[in-house]
């Protein structure tokens, strides 16, 4: 079940709130609960804007149902039905073997870099960019051939790895990469072990985009970008076999499918 290019829709309306978006694994839902004092999804606190808007990110392996609780003068609870998806298996050969079986020295570097990424994603900036963009729609940060899709599990040089959490777009080295929506840069690293040149753009309230394998990082932490601003350039840095952009999205600790928030890739 893959709803690429399908417009967001109202997926549930009952005594709590009307949820809009894609109620499938990898999807994002949004709603407005102006009288809510707090919102939780499966017991986890959901960031809530002052006017009562919020997002819900549904990760790759979300179960068929999730429980939404909205605290108001009269607390309300509703069950969200989540569509389940089938994911493909991808065999990837030709990557540097050291990125498949890292040495102890590299493992220490990897741990340090993961802490940087976690810290950048944990900032929880109170920006409305993501809340606005999921309704208006994101733009592609680069257009071209889609060479990898969200959710697939990759086998690198014969060794199974974690699932792929982004969408890959193959273009020549140096092709500009543009911000798909407004946000603030929380990470700008030229050479991480796995992802090479990496930028994280925080869209607010736990929602962020990550751009991997860049040959050039054109921004710095704290920069505020608008849709279409250049943030880097296509590369093949880190664990990559050729020049491409790996675009990922996260909501809190849930990995989101970017393709559900953009129009179909232009021909």
Secondary structure, DSSP 8 states (H G I E B T S, - for coil): ---TT---EEEEESSS-EEEE--BTT-EEEEE-TT-SEEEETTEE----TTSEEEEE--TT--SEEEEEEESSS-EEEEEE-B-----EEEE--S-GGGTS--HHHHHHHHHHHHHHHHHHT-----SHHHHHHHH----SS-SEEEE-TT-EEEETTEEEEE--EEEEE--TT-EEE-SS-EEEEEEEEEETTTEEEEEEEEETTEEEEEEEESEE---TT-EE-TT-EEEE-B--SS-SSSEEEEEEEETTEEE-GGGGS-----
